[in-house]
Amino acid sequence: MVKKKIVVIAASAALVATSVVTGSVAQASGSGSGSTTGVAQAAPAPTQVAFSPEPIKWGKCASAGLQSLGAKCGFLTVPLDYDKPKGKKIKLAVSRISHTVKKAKYQGVMLVNPGGPGGSGLTLSSLGQYVPDNAGDAYDWIGFDPRGVGSSKPALSCDGNYFSYDRPKYVPKTTKDEKVWLKRSKGYAQDCAKAGGALLDNLKTTDNVKDMDVLRKALGQKKINFYGFSYGSYLGQVYATQYPTRVRRMVLDGVVDPRNVWYQANLDQDIAFDANMDVFFGWVAKNNATYKLGKTAAAVKKLYYQQLNALDKKAAGGKIGGDEWTDIFLGAGYYVFGWEETADAFAGWVHDGDWKTLKALYDSSNPQGPGEDNGFAVYLATQCTDVQWPKSWAKWKKDARATHQKAPFMTWSNNWFNAPCLYWDGEVGKAVKVDGSKAPGILLIAETHDAATPYAGALEVRSRFPKSVLIEGKNGTTHSGSLNGVACTDDTIAAYLKDGTLPKRVKGRTSDKQCSPVPQPTPAGSSTTAKADTGKNAA
């Protein structure tokens, strides 16, 4: 997905508005001051979206991987604008891998969202096979590309070469430097306005939540099960707020803080990523026999920034400048996955001048060409219109400068990633007041030092969903890492999906169960051995 920014990647001025959009209780005013007669009763919250979809016509999937798993694919037709249900329609690409148990043990559909916003989820119908104890076999796993994404029609793309090589340096030294990036950001927003048209007014979280409910109806289900990663956890929160009676089970991994959508969330990410990079630098130092980049975290960090400054002056191979260098390392702050590849590329450049491996890593997360900015475009289209971002560049600049002093790793890169929101053309909505008081028990998962969705958000959501239970990957730094072999976490998920069993909820603002995190990797040939997860709770 797009630099896995949830909030991205991908991941917010503090919650500005408290009104709930669709699904809130409409308040009627009385006929007279102090009168109790003639007062209209509050209308009940709608229990579903009014739109009735056509059945999905299932057929062969284009993806060879999905074909090999026996998946079927099709399109769900939904209104572009739910306020105009008889108006223009769009199509969402959907995949399904059916249950393999007998009818009596069937547990319904499991919708899956990978996050972003803007991440393609069409192939995530394959997720069920990774649930231990065959607990995923009782569900129909439903992958889908949200509106505007991937194989859905239309798919938003504005400038496929926006993430080109050797871009203007992220950290501005002068007003002129700022204006260069502001011009780029405004240009991208204008390109999206031309490309997206009316679609830009209808890519909010609330639109995606309505689509989820219409998908439920098209699948003939009274309730849904849902597995949401990263931004997908926010979709789950909003769905459960607006349609609590339609929720059966939910797993939310990498939990978005509903208080901070979306401007403040990005500032919070800047601080958290900086801390996680120090962990990564420490791991590289611990494996200095392999990488020879420094015996201490401080030494490795110093070398990292020396290379950044040098590449800002002269791009490696004329392509990998300081910006691209920063983006190559971004994944190390998200997950422990890929640490070896990143460290190998770091060492290859420092010791041998190998810039082609750096380029390959950059390209793997930042492809260029027609349509390749789809994830980024939809990310912006959702985040820029979910709520109003600060309109003043002076506000952005002040906050970026202050945060950069504490967390220089990605503050300015993240700032420019989101800067098109200053100029975005799209109808802005109001923040949903997330309220899980009527929702059934759901399972929350977060690692202690998750940078993309900081842990405080998981605690906040736990407090808003009084029947929820939170698993904490103790002291881990990986974002949305469930179903990756940590038995303590994955077995808990399996038990919940099998029969609804949740760990006991404890008192206080804390996690309810502590597990080992996704383990840090051991470099090939290293004498260091990774601590195996026994399936028991972490100490």
N, C-alpha and C positions, 0 to 999 in steps of 0.2 A: 504494500500500500504506500501511499505517499509518505515519505519520511515518517512514518508511523505517527505523525502528529495527531493527537486526538483532537487535539485541542490546540490540538493537534493540537499528532504527531503527532496530529498530529497533530494540546494536546495541547482580558475579561475584567472588565471592570466589575467590582463586586456586584452581586445580584442587585440590579437596579429596580426591576419591577417585580411585584409579588403576585400579580394576577395570573390565574391559570387560563390558558386558552381553551380550545375545545375540550369539553369534559367538565368544566367548572359548573358550579351551581349558579344559575342565573338569579339575581336578586331583584325582586319587584318592590317598588316603592309603595307606601301606604297611601290611602286616599285623603288622609288628613293627619295633622300633627297629634300624636298620642292616641290615635284611634286604633282599635284592634279589630273593628269590623270593616269589611270591604277591602281587606288587605289580601292581595293575591299571594297564594302560596308559592314558595320557591320551586321552580321547575326542577325535577330530578335530573341529575347528570345523565347524559346519554350513555347507554351501555355498549354502544357500538356505532360505527360509522354508518350513515344512512345508505350510502351507495351500494347497490347490488351488482356484483361483478358477473361477467360471463365465465363459464367454466374454463379452466386452462386446458388447452389441447396439447397433450403430452406427446413428445416424439423423441427422435434421436438427438443426443447432445453433440455439439461440435467438438467438445473437449475429449481427446482420446482417453485421458485419465478417467473422466466421468463415465465414458462408455465402458471402460474395463471394469468399473465397479457396478455396472448395471443401472446406472442413473438414467432418468428420463428428464427431458427439458421442454420448456414452453415459455409462453409469455402471459403475464397478467396485465389486463388493460384497466387503467385507472384514470380518473379525471386529472388533467393538468392542475386545475384549480378546484378544490373541493367545494368552494362557494358557488361554483358554476358546474354542477355535476353533469349537466347535459351538454357542456361545451367541449372544447378540444380534449382529446385523450392522448395518453402516452402509454408506453409498454415497458414493463419490468421483466427482465430475464430471470427465470426461476428454474431451479433444478431440484430433483427429488430422488433420494435413495430410500426405497421402501423398507419397512420393518420385515424381519425374517422370523418372527415368532408367530405362534398360532393366534387367531383372532381374539381369543379370550384373554390373552396377555398383552394385547396391543395397547400402547399408552398415548397415542396421538402424534401430532406433528411437533417437530423441534425446529423452529426457525433459528438461523445462525447469522450473526453480523460480525465482521472482522474489525470494524472500527474505521478510523479515518478522521472525520467523515470523508467519504470518497473512496473507501476501499471496496474492491470487488469481492463479493461473497458468493459468487455463483458456484465455485468449486468446493465451498465449505460444507456441502451436503455430505462430503466424505468424512466429516469429523467423527461421526458415530463409531467408526471402527477403532478409534483410539481410547474409547472409554473402557476401563478394566471390567473384568467379570462379565463381558458381553452385555453390559447394562444398556448399551446404546441400541441393541438389536430390537427393542420393543417400540422404537419410534420410527416415524418417517422423518428423515433429516432433510430439511429444506434450505438450500442455499439460494441466495438471490442477489442480484445487482440492484442496489437502490436507485431511485429515479436519478437520471443524469449520468449514471455510472456504467462503465464497461459495455456490456452487450445490451443494456437497456436502450430504448429508443424514445427520444433522441439522447445521445451521449454528449456531454458538454466538453468542448475543447476550445481553447482560446489562442494559445501560442505554444506549439509543441517544442519549440527551441528555447523556451524561457530559461531553462537550466543549462544553458550553453557553457562552454569552457572559459576559464580565466575571466570571470565576471568582475565588476568593480569591487574593490575590497569592502568587506562587511563593516569594519570599524571605521567610521568617518573621523577624519582629523580636522576637516574644515567644513564650512557651510556648503562649499562647492561639492564636496564629497556626498553630503546629504542630498543635495538637489539631484545628483546623478541617479541615486537609488529611488528618490521620490518620483522622478520622471519615469523610470522603469516600472515602478509600481502603478502609477497612474495609467501608463500605456497598457499594462496587462489588464487592468480593470476595464479600460475602454474596449479592448479587444473582446473581453468577456461579455460586455454589454451588447456588442454587435453580434456575437456568436450565440448568446443565450436568449435574448429577447425576453418573452414572458416567462420562460423557464426560471429565470433568476428570481422571480417573485415567489416561486413555489418549490424551493429546495430547503426549507426549514426542517428542523427536527420534527416539528408537529406534522408536517406533510408526510415525512417518512413513517411516523407512528400511525397515521391514518392508513397508509399503504399496508402496513403490517396487519392492521385489523381487516382490511379488505382481502388481503391474502388469506387470512384465517377463514373468512367466509367462502372464498373461492375453493378452499380445501375441504369445506364442509365440516368445520370444527366449531364446537361451542367455546372452546378455550385453546390457548396456545401454550406450548412450552417454548422457552427462549434461552439461547446461549449467546451472550453478548460480550465481546472483547473490547476494551478501551472505550472509544466513543460509543460502541455498541452497548456498553453498560448504561450510558445516558439514555439511549433509545429505550432500554428496558425500564429505567426509572420513570420516564415520561409515560410510556405505555401503561405501566402499573399504576401510575397516578390517575390517568384519564380513563382507563378501562380495567379497574381492579378485578371485576367479576369475570374477566376474560383470561385471567392469568391462572395457569395451573402450576407450573414449576419454572423457575428462572435461575440460571447461573450467570453471574456478572463478574467478570475477571478483568482487573485493571480498572478500578472504580473511579469514575469522574466525580469531582466535587460539584454538586449542583449550585453551590453558593457562588461559584467563580466563573461561570460561563460568560464570555470566553477570554476577555482581555486579561483579567487578573490570573486566570489559569495559566496563560503563557508566561507571565512573569514568575509565577511559582515554579514552573518547569525550569526556567533558567537557573534558579538557585539549586534545584534538585539535580539537574544534569551536571552541574559543575562538581558537586560532591561525588557523584557516581564516576566521573572521569578520574578523580583522585583514586578511587578504588581500582579502576582499570590500570592506571599508571603504577599503582602498588603491585598489581598482579604481574605486570611486565617486569618490574624490578625483581620480584620474587623468582622469576624465570629468566634472570639475566644470563644464566649459562646458555640459554637457547637464543635469546635475542640480542644480548650485548648492547643494550640501550641505556643502562644505568643500574646501579645497585640499590638505589632508593627511589621511592615514588617522586620525591622532589627533583631528583636528577633526571628522571624520565620526563617529567612534566616540563622542566626547563628546556630539554631538548625538543620536545613537541612544539613549544612556542618559538624557539629559535628557528625551526624549520618553517613554521607558519609565517613568521616575519620575512624570511628569505624568499618564500614563494609569493608573498604579496608583491615583492619587488621584481621577481622574475619567475614566471610560471614554468614548471617542469614540462619539457617537451612542448612548450608553448600552449599547454592546455590546463595543467593542474596548478592553479594559483592557490592563494591562501584560502579563498572561499571553498574551493573544491576539497582542499585538505581538511578543513573543518567538517564538511559534510561527510567525508569518508569516515571520520572517527565518530560521527554522531550515533551510529548504531551501537557502539560500545557503551554508551550511556543508557541505552534502552534495555539491552539484554546482555547476558553472558554468551549467548550464541554469537559466533563470529569473532570472538576475541582473538583466536589464533590467526585467522586470516588477516585481521587488521594489524596485529603485531608483526606478522610476517611482512606485510607490505611496508610498514614503518621501517623495519630493519633493512629490507631490501633497498629502500630508497636511501637511507642513511649510509649503509655500507657499500652499496653497489651502484647507486644512482638509477635504480630500476623505477622509472616513472610509469611504465606501461601497466604494471600490476596495480599501481595507484589508480590509473585511469579505468582499468577494468572494474575495480571496486566502486569507483564513482558512478560508472555507467550502469552498474547493476541496480543502483538505487535511484538513479536520475537519468533514465533513458530519454533520448531526444528524437524528434521526428513528429510527423502528423499524428495528432491524437494522444501523444505520450504525456501531455500535461493533464489528462482527464481527472486523475485523482486529486491533483492540486487545485484544479478549477472548481471541482465540486466541494472540496474542503472549504475553500473560500466562500463559495456560494451559500453554504450552510452556516458557517461560523459568522460571516459578515452580516447575515440577515436574521439569525436567531434572536439576537439582541443588538442594541445600538452600541457600537464601539465609540471611544472618544473621538470627537471630530477635529480636535486641535492637534496639529503636529507638535506643537510645543509641549503638550502633555506626554505624548509618546516619547519625545526626545528626552525630557526630564526623567521619566521613569527608566528609559533604557540606559541613560548615563549612570544613574544611581545604582541600578542593578548590575551593570557591567563592572562597576568598581568592586563588587562582591563576587561576581560570577562571570568572568570574561569568556568562558568557553563558547557559549552559544547565544548570549543575550542579543547581540546585534544581528546575528544571522536569523534568529527567531523573529526579531523585530521586522526585518525586511521581508521575511516569509509571509508575515501577516499584513504588511503595509498596504497592499491593495484594498484592504477594508476601509482605508481613509477615503477612497474614491469609488467605492462599489456602487453599482446601479442595481438595486433590488429593494423591494418593499421589506422594511425591517419589522420584526415581530416583537413580542414581549416575552420575557423569561417565564418559563413554566415554574410554578412553585411546587417542587417535588414533594409529594406526600404519600407515603406508603402505608398509612395507618389502616387502610382497608384491604391491603394486599396480603396474600397468603405468605407462608414462610419461603424465603428465597435464600440462595447461597451466594455469598460475596467472597471474593478471593483477591488478596493483594499482598505483595511483598513489601517489607518494611521500608525499603529505600527505592521503591518504584519512582522513577523520575518523571515519566510522562503523565502519570496520574498519581500525584503524591498521596501517601498513606492517610493523611488527614481527611481526604475525601471519602475513603472507605469507612472511616469511623463516623463521619457525618451521615452517610447514607444508612449505615447500620442504625443510627439513632432515629432516622426518619421512617425506617421499616421495622417496626417493633417485633415482628416475627422472624426477622432475618437472622442469619448466623454468618460470622466472618471468620474465614481461615486466613491466618497470617503466615506468609513465608518468611520466617524469622531472619532478619538481617540481610535479606536478599536484595538484589538490585535489578531483577528482571521484570519487565512489564508484560502482563498478560501471558504468563508462561504455563498455564495449566495444561494438563494432558500431554506433558513432556517427560513423563517417567518418574516424577516424585510421588512415590507410592502413598505417602500420608495424605497428600492433597487429592491425587487422582482416585484413590479408593473411597474417599469421602464423597467425591462427585458421583462415583458409581453407585454408592449406597443411596444417595439422594435421588438419582434418576431411577433406581430400581424400585423403590417403594416409598419415597418421600422422607426417608430418615435423615434428620439433621443432627449435628452435634448439639449438646445442651448449650443454651444461651446463658451466659454468665452476667452478673451485675456489673455496672460501670461502663465507661466509655473505653472499651478495649476489645481486642479480638477474643473470639470464643474458643478457637483451637489454633495451636501453633505447630507448624510443620517446618521441615527443612526447606530451604529455598532451592530453586534450580541451581545445581552446583556449578562452580567455576570450572572451566575446562583444564585439562592437563595437556600441555604441548606435546606433540609427538616426540618420542625419544627422551622426554624428561624423566628424571628419577622421582619426581614428586608424584604422589598418588592421591587421587581425589577421594574424599570421604564418601562412601556409599550411603545411599538413603535406605534405611532398614524398613521404612514404612511406619515407624513409630514417630510420635510427636517429637519435635525438636526440643532440646533442653531450654 
